[in-house]
Amino acid sequence: MKKRYVLALTALLPLAIAFAANQGRSTTPESELVPTEAQALTGNLVYQLLSGSNYAYKTLPLDDALSADIFDNYLESLDGNKLFFTAADIARFEAYRSRMDDAIRDRELDPAFEIFKTYLIRVDQRVAHARGLLKQEFDFSAAETYRYDREDAAWAKDTAELDALWRQSVKNDVLRLKLAGRPMAEIRTTLDKRYAQLSERLHQLRGDDVFENFMNAYGSAIDPHTSYMSPRSADNFNMTMKLSLEGVGAVLQAQDEYVVFRTIMPGSPAEKSGQIKTGDRVLAVGQGESGPMVDVVGWRIDDVVAKIRGAKGTVVRLDVQSADEGPDGPRKIVRIVRDKVKLEEQAASRRIIETGGKRIGVIELPTFYLDFEAARRGDPDVRSATSDVRKLLTELKAENVDGVVVDLRDNGGGSLIEAVELTGLFIERGPVLQVRNANGEVEVESDEDAAVAWTGPLAVLVNRSSASASEIFAAAIQDYGRGLIIGEPTFGKGTVQTLVDLDRFPRRKDIQFGQLKMTVAQFFRIDGGTTQNAAVTPDVPFPVSVDASEYGESTFDNALPYTRIAAAEYARLGSFQAILPQLIERHGKRVAADREFSWWMQDVALFKAERDKKSVSLNEAERIRERDERKARREARDAERKTLGLKSVAVDDRDDGLQADERRISEQVAQEKAAKELPDPLRDESAAILADAIGLLETDKPLLTRVFPKSASATRWTE
């Protein structure tokens, strides 16, 4: 798997992200797409940290060899599917292959900008060609196939070959909408607007976007997890980590030339105003009680965000038009006092599942978040994943749960400190992980707090997207024998990154340099092994939904290899080896009879088959046959659900041929809400497995002694 850096506007941004505002239309003149002194200085500073110091864990000289990797990464970030550049373009760019290192080191960034400007020209050409194709008729009776995954394909040899590729792409877009029942006139209008907006949004990109993308090509040439964040990206990241911001409390989305309200956060200033609803358009923004209203139609979404965000207690006025009105419909001015808003969507949450005669609490943790600024200040009420989980455990204990499952599926990590602290909620004290720095020095990170928030039965649910801090926590729980690990092998990331605030270096007070996320260490399990390129292997495995050859640390060409160090000193609490055969046997019998689990496995198999094809038929009859097969399968499931008395599924998974920003936002939000209520057979099965473990240990005292030698109770897995 190659790391992608997509040059596109973020679709969804929380209000109050500190982005630099633009006082006019967002389209960037070509004359402004040139490297600046600030970018040159920043690039050189990044070079000194990554290639000119001993701070980075993996130091590579910025030479012609690394330059070639930067060059390849940069081209991939722009045109990874090889739909815009031709082989002739690439041949012309080859002169830059050995100059990327010089561009960074010597503060001459012109090659990156020249390549990007050519990219814009090629995008405009492709868009013009695609819009022209919409005036033609397509023959959907031919036996033709469109290969949509071209990552491993060769560059098109000339414009004629690109024309052929784009004809198939446009034909596929038309066919999807045709199969969804759209009339041809509407199809042409929809796609013409879609293609035009592709060009328009790329032309909104500025020099800072180009520079950030180029620096990320440099970072990924060092290792998969080194990256540069511009000041705006750094602010966005920091707000995400602390789960709070100051603003009006809404989520915005770009739609056509407007920025619209996607969701209104409960209890936020926007909700309290009572005058804003999902889908409403923002036409202009004014600061304070009397500041001029600035027209923001056609602006980049982050520029509109910058206008609306602001400090707690300040006033912003929004010129809002209802989603139900046309462009010439009535408007209203909404006055809002900004406030601090909590981002609860990524916060830990809980539920209780009753299964096997047991009450199992499930804590879902999407990320290991921490308000770094509050932590540095020594704030006793700092918001963090650990503090939130501790509160949830207290609530679950009050509701008399028998066991707890910590659901870390799709949790890509976050704060390493939080991984250590969270582990401490489940063990008395002791080492959690070992960290080796660039000098080869190993430090043991330990939980020093003897307090334990939950001493009872524990399981951790993981999948291939559980990475980094998730793997630290899961590995520690497994090494101690503190709980069962259930699910799929994890991502396999075993490196430590730190955020370097480049503004701390005394260079220029008038320039913001952003932040550098760089790899500074490798972490190891307390047993001496590492998750790097190895993952955490579950005690009770689920079927693999994502192949390791397609996704994970091992798919990166420049990932660090697996290695071992000496184990730390720690005392195991238990060993599940004696009970695993029975748990796995019961699990197998149960899922064989579980229709939801069987349907999930069918969906995984279908997804893999579609992914492996990497192409789609452009024959209408064949596509109708495929559509009818999906419809029959969906209807058969719905009927079986009804017969079995299972919960009906409200999500409409039919292909409407539209992109997200082409649908009514109210419909999008409703579908996403319904998706959250879908059956989750993996979560339910993990709870059932933990209930099995409790039941087996309760009824078999010798087995309990073998699994937990120091425990006298099946409901107490640690002291």
N, C-alpha and C positions, 0 to 999 in steps of 0.2 A: 504494500500500500504506500502510495506516495502522498506526502503531505500537501494539501491544497491550500492556496491562499486566494480566495475569490475576491476580485475587485468588483464589488457591488454594494449598493446602499443597504444598510441594515433594515430589515423589514419592520421590526418592532423595537422601539426604544422607550424606556420609562421616562416620563417627564422629569425634568430637572437635571438631566445629564449635562455636565458642564462642557458643552461644545461651543466653539467660537462661532458667533453669529455673523451672517453676511447681510449687508444692508440692501442688497438688490436681488435680482434673479440669480438662480443658482448656477446657470450654465457658465463654465469656466472658459474664458478666452484662451486660445492656444498660446498667446503671448505670455500668459501667466504659468504655463506648464514648463517652467524652467527651474533648475535647482537653485535654492536660496543659500545664503551664508549660514543660516541656522541649521539647515539640513546637512550642509557640508561639515559643520562643526560637530553635529550630533553623530553623523556617520563615523567620523574619525574617533570620537569618544567611545563609540560602541566597539570599534576595531581595537582600541587600546585595552578594553576590558576582555574581549573575547580572544584576541590573538596576540596581544602584546603584554599579557600579565600572567601570573600564576594563580589567579583567582578562579578561573574556569576549571571545572573538573576535567574536561577534555579540551586541551588547547591545540589548535591547529594553526600553523602559520598561514597568513594571508598571502598565498602565492598563486602561481598560475594553475596549480592543481585544484585548489579551493575555488579559484575564480571560475573554473569550468563548471563546478557544481553549482555555484551561485547563478551562473548563466542559465543552466538547465532548469533550476528551480524557478527562476524568474519567468522564463518562457512558459513553464507549466502553469504558473499562477495566472498568467494572462490567457492562455489558450490551451488548457489541459486536454480538451477534447478535439483539438486540431481542426477547428472549423473556420478559422479566420486567416491565419498565416498560410502562405504557400512555401514549398521547398525553396523557391527563389528568395523569399523573405529571409528564411533561416540561413541560407547561404550568405546573404548580405550581412546578417547579424553576426556571423561567425567571426568577423573582425573584432567583435567585442568579447569573445570567449575568454581571452587571456588578459582582458583589460578591466574586468570587474574589480579585481583586487586593487589595481591602481586607482580606479574611480573612488573607492572608499578611502584608501590610505592617503591619497593625494588631494582629496576634497574636490574631485572633478567628477560630479555625478551625471554628466551629460549622457553617457551611454544608456543609462536606465530610462531617462526621459525621452531620448530619441526612439528607443524601442517602443515605449508606451504611446508616443504620438503616431507612430506607424500603426500600432494596434487600433487606435481610434479611427484612423483612416480606413483600415480593413473592416472594422465593425460597421462603419457607415456604408461601405460598399456592399457588404453582405445584407444589411438591412434594406437598402434600396433594391437589391436583387430579390429579396424575399417579398417585399411589398409588390414588386412587379409581377411575381409569380401568382399572386392572388387574383390577377385579372384573367388568368388562364383557366382552362378546364382541366381536370385530372381524370385519368382513366383508372378506376378502382377495380377493374376486372382482371388486370394483369397480375401475373405471379411475380411479385416484386417484394423484396425484403429491405428494410431500413435498419442499418447498424447504428444504434444510438450511442453505444459505448466505444469510443475511438481512442481511448487513452493509450493503448498499445499499437495503434495504427501508425502508418507512415504519414508524413506531411503530404498534403495534396501537391501534386507536381506542378499544377498551374491553376489559373482561375477557372478554366473549363471544368476541372475535376471538382473544385469547390462548388461551382454552380450545380453540378450533378448531386453532390451531397446535400446542398441546401434545398434542391427540388424535392428530395426524399423527405427532408425534415419538415418542410412546409406541407407536403402531401400528408404526412402523418398528423400534423396539427389539424389540418382540414378534416381528415377522416375521423379523428377523435370527436370533434364537435358534431360532425354529421351523424355519427353513431349515437350521440347524446340527444339527437332530435332537433338540432338547431337548423333553421333555414339557411340557405347558402348566402343570402344577403347579410344576415347577421354574422355568419361565420367570417365573411370577408372583413366586415367592420371590426369585429373583435380582434382578429389576427393583425390587421393593419395597425391598429392602436398598440397591440402588444409589441410588434416589431419596432415601431417608432419609439416607444418608450424605452426599449433596450438601448437605443442610441442616445436618447435624451438623458437617461440616468447615468450612463457612462461619461457623458460630457459634463455632468455635474461634479465629477471627481476632480479634486484639486491636487496641487503639487504635494501636499502633505500626505495624501492618500497614496500617491505614486511612491513617495519616499518610504512610507511605512511598509508597503508591499515589497519593495526592493530590499529593505533591511531584514524583512522576514525571510526572504530568499537566502540572505547571508546566514541568518540564525539557523535555519533548517539545514544548511550545509554543514554546520558544526555538529548538531545533533537534533533529534526530532522535536525536542521540547524547549529549545532556545528561541526566543522571539523578542521583537521590539514592539513597544506600544507608544504611539504618539500621545501627547498630553490628553487629547479627547478620549482615546481608547483607555488610557490609564485611569481616568476619572470614572469611566463606565465600569471598568473592572473593580475598582475600589468600592463603588456603590453596590455592585453585585455581591461582593464579599461581606459587606456589613449589613446587607438586607435592609437598607434604609436610604432615603433621599429626602431632599427638601424641594417641594414643588406643589403641584395641585393634585397629584395622586391619580394618574391615568396612564394608559398605554396608548401610544399613537401608532398609526399605520399609514403608509403612503398608498393612495388610491387615485389613479389617473394623475391629474395635476394638483390634487388636494392632499392635505394631511388631515386625517380623520381620527376621531376617538374610537379606539377598538374596545377597550374595557375601562370601566370606572372602578377604582379600588374601594372596597367597603370602608365607610367611615372617613374617607378622604375629603379634602376641601371641595374637590369637584363634585363628589356625591352630595355633600351637604348643601351645595348651591341649589340643587334640585332643578337645574336648568340645562343639564348636559346629559345626553344619552348616547349609547353605542351607535356609531355611524355618522354622528354629527360632524360637519366640516369646520375646520379652523380657517377663517379667511384673512384675519388680521390680528395683530397682537399689540397691546399698548402697555407701557410700564407705569406703575403708580396710578394716582387718581386722575392725572391729567396729561400724561405723556402722549405723544402722537401715536395714532394707530398705524402700524406698519403692515402693508399688504404682504402676505406670505404665500399667496397662491403661486404654485410653480417652484417653490423652494425645496431644497433638500430637507429631508425629515429632521436631520440632526440640527440644522439651523433653526427650524421652527421650535424644536425642543429647547434650544439655547435661549430663545426668546421667552418661552413659557416658564422655564425653571427659574429658581431664585431663592434667596434666603428666607427662612421662616419669618413670618410676620409682615412681609412685604406684599404689595398689591400688584396683581396682573389683571388686565382687562382683555377679554377674548371676544372677537367678532365671530359669532357662531351661526351657522346655517344648519337647519334640521336636515337629517338624512332623508326625510320624506319630501323635501322641496327640491325643485330644479335649480339650475345655476342662477336664475333670475328671481328666485323665491325670496321671501322675507328673511331678514337677519336680526340678530339681537346681540347686545353687548352684555357679557357675563362678567361681573366683578368677583374675583376670588382672592382671598388672603392665603398666601402660601403657608404651608406647615410641614412638619416632619412626617414622612409617610413610611410605614413599614412595608417591605416587600415580602408578603407572607407566602407567595407562590412557591418559593424555594426553601421555605422553612420546614423544619421537622414536623411531622404530623403523626397521629396515631389512630388506631382502630382496634376493635376486639373481634376475634373470630372464635366461634364455638364449634369445636370439632373433637370427635373421639371422647366425648364426655369431659373435655377440658376447655378452659377459657384461655385463649392465647392472644396476648397483646402484640400488635404489629406496629413498629415504629418505622416510618418511611423517611429516609434522610437523603434528599436530592444532592446535597453538596456539603463539604466540610467548611462552613462559613465562619468568619471571625471579623469583628470590627477592629482592624489593626490599630486605627488611631486611638480608639477608646482603650484598647489594651495597653498601648504605650503610655497613655495618661494615667494608667492605674485605676481606671474606672471600675468600681466593684460590681456595677451592674452591666458590664460589657455584654453585648449580644454575641452569642456564639452557638455553634452546633451543640457543644457539650452542655451548656447551660439550659438550652431548650430541651434536649433529650432528658436531662436530669428531672426537669419539671414533668415531662410526660411519663417518666418512670414512676414518679410519685403519684400521679393520677391513676396509672394502671394498677399500682399496688393497692390504692384505695378502692379499686373496683375488683379486687381479689382475682387477678389473673394468675394462672398456673405457670405460665411461661411467656417468654418474650422473643419475638423474631425482629432482628434489625435488618430492614430491607435496604440494601445498598445497590440495587440494580440501577444501572445507568448513572451511578454516582462517579463522576470522573475525578474526584479528589477535591483539593482545596488546601487548607492549612494543615501542614504536618503537625504543628502544635496541637491542633484539635484532634488529630488521629490518636496522639498520645493521651490527651486528656479524656477522650471518649473511652478509650480502653480502660482507663482508671476507674470508670464508673462500674466496671464489672470484675475487677481484680482488687485485692487488698493493697498491694504495692509490688513493685518489681520492674525489671526492664521491659520495654515495649518494642524497641528496635535499635539497631546499631547503624551509625552513620559514619562513612569513610569519606574524608575530604580529599582535595586534590593533592595534598602532601602525603596521603596514605595513612593519616592518623585516624583512628577509630574512636568514636565516642558513643557511649550507651545512653539513649534517651529513656528515662524511667518515669513511672508513676510513683510519686513520693507520698501521696495522700493515702492513708490507711482506710479512709471511709469508702464503703462500697454502696452504690445506689441500688443495685439489684444483685442479689445472691442466688436467685433461683435459676431454673432451666433457661438456656439461651441458645438461639440459633442465629446464624447470619446468612442472609439470602443474597447471592451475587450472580452476575452474568459477565459476558465478555466486555461490557462497557463499564464495569466496576474497576477503577484504576487508582493508582497512586495512594492517596490517603486511605481510600477504601481498602486497598490491598494491605496496607500497614495494619489496619484494625483487624481485618479478617485473618491475616497471618498470625498476629499475636494471640487472638482468641483460639486459633487452631493449635499453635505451639504450646500454649498453656493447657490445652485440653479443657478449656473453660466452656466451650460451646460447640455445637455442630455447625459446619459450613455446608451449605446446601446451594445447588444451582449449577452454573456452568463455570469452566475455568475463567479466571479474570483476565484483564488486559495484558498484564505482564510488564508493567512499568515499575522500575526500581531506582529511579533517579530523583534527586532533590533539586528543586529550583528555588531561587531567591529573587525577589524583586529589587532591583537597584534603581533608586531614584536618581536619575542623571542630573537633576537640578542641584543635588548636594555638592557636586564638584564645582569648585570656584572658577568658573570660566566667564560667563556673561550673565549679568543680572537681568538683562533685557530680553533673554531668550528662554523659552521653556523647552527642555530637551526630551521630556517624556520619561519612560521607564524601560528598563531592560530586564526581561525574565531570562535568567541564565542558569544553566546546570552547574552546581557547585559541589555536589556530593552524590554518593550512591548509598541507598539504604539497604540494610540486610536484616533478615529475620533474626530473632534471638537464638534460633537453632544454628545460625551460621550460613544458612542458605539465602537466596535472594529471590524476589519476584521478577527481577529483570530478565526478560526473555524466558521466564519460566511460569509465571502466573501463580495464583493460589488454586490448588486443585481441591474441589469440594469433597467432603466426606461422603455425601449422598449426591451423586451427580444427576443432573437433568439432561435430556437430549440437547445437543449443541445446536443453537439457532443460527450462529454465525461461525463460519469456518475460520480456524486460526490462520489459514493461508491467505485470508481475505482481509482480516481486521485484527489489529493488536500490535504490540511492540515489536514482535518478531518479524513483522512485514516491512519495517523500516530498514533500508539498506545500511544506514549508519548508526543503528542502535548499539548500545554497549552489549557485550556478550555476557552470558551467565558466568558467575564465578562464586566461590565460597570463601568465607573467613571463619575464624574460630568462633564457637558458640559463646554466648554470654552465660553468666551464671544465673540460673533461674530454676524454680521448682515447679514441675508440672502439677496441675490440680487433678487431672484425670486423663483417661484414654478411652476412646469410644470403639476401639477395635473389637472388643468382645460383643458389642451390641450392633455394630454396623450391618452384619449379614441379615439379621432379623429386620432392621429398619429398611434396608434396601429391598428385601423380599416383600414386605408389607407395602412399601411404596409402589413396587411393580404391579402388584395385584390391584391396588387401588386405582392407579392411573389407567390400567387396562379397562376398567369399568367406568371411568370418568369421561363422559362425553366432552366436557369442556376441554379437558387436557388433550383428548384425542383430536379435537378440532384444532387446537393450537398446534399440535404436531403436524397435522395436514397442512395448515397454513404455512408453517415453516418450510415444509417440503416443496410446496408450490412456489414460495418466494425464492427458494434456492434454484429451482428449475428455471424460473423466469430470469433470475439474475445471470445464470450461467449461459443463457441464450444470447444475451447482449444485443438482441435484435428483435424486430417486430415485423409481422407481415403487413404489407400495404394493400392486400387484397381484401375488399370489403366483405365478401362472402366468408372468408376465413376469419376475419375479425368478428363478424356477427356470430359465427359458430363459437368462438372463444367467449364472447360476451354471454351467449345463451348458456354455455356451460357454467359460467360463474353465477348466473342468475339461478339456474336449476340447483346448484349447490347451496346457494344462499337460502332459497325457498325451502329446500329439503331440511336444512338446519332449523329454520324458523318453525317448520311443522313439527320437527322432533322436539324442539324446545317446548312447544305447546303441549305435546303429548306427555313429556316427562315432567311438566310443571316447572320448567326452568325459567329464569328471568329472560324476558324478551330483550332483543338488542335494538336500540333506537338509531344507531349510527348507519348512515347511508354511505356505503363504500363503492357505489357505482361511479364510473369514470365520467365526469361531466365535461372533460376536455378543457377546463378552465384552470388558470393559475390562481393562486390564493388571492391576489389583489384584484381579480376580476369577478369575484363572488361578492354577494351582499355580505357585509361584515356581520350583521346580525345572524345570518345563516352560518357563517364560519364559527362564530362564538358558540352558537347552539350545538353545532356538531362537535366542537372540542369539549364542551361540557358533557355531552352524551358519551364521548369516548372515555372520559374519566370514570364513568359508571359501568364500563364494560366488565364482564366477568374476568377475573384474574386467577386462572387455575394454578399458576405457579406460586403465587402468594398463598392461596388456600392450601396447596399441597405442602408447602413448607411448614405451615401451621400444623397440618395433620401429622407430619413426620415428627415434629417436636412433641406433639401430644402422644404419639406412639412411644417415644423415648421415655417420657414421664411415666406412662402406664407400665412399660416393661420394668423399669427400675422400682416402681412401687410394689410390684407383685413378685419380684425375684431378689431377695436380699443378697444372696451370693453374687448375683450379677451386679448389683449396686456396688458391692465391695470391690469387684474387679474394675469397674469403670471409675468410681470415685472412692479410693481406699480410705480417705480421711473423712468422708461424709456419712452421717448416720441417717440421712433423709434424702429421698428421691426428689424432693423439692428444694434442696439446698445444694447447689453445685460449687459453691466456694464459701470460704469462711468470711 
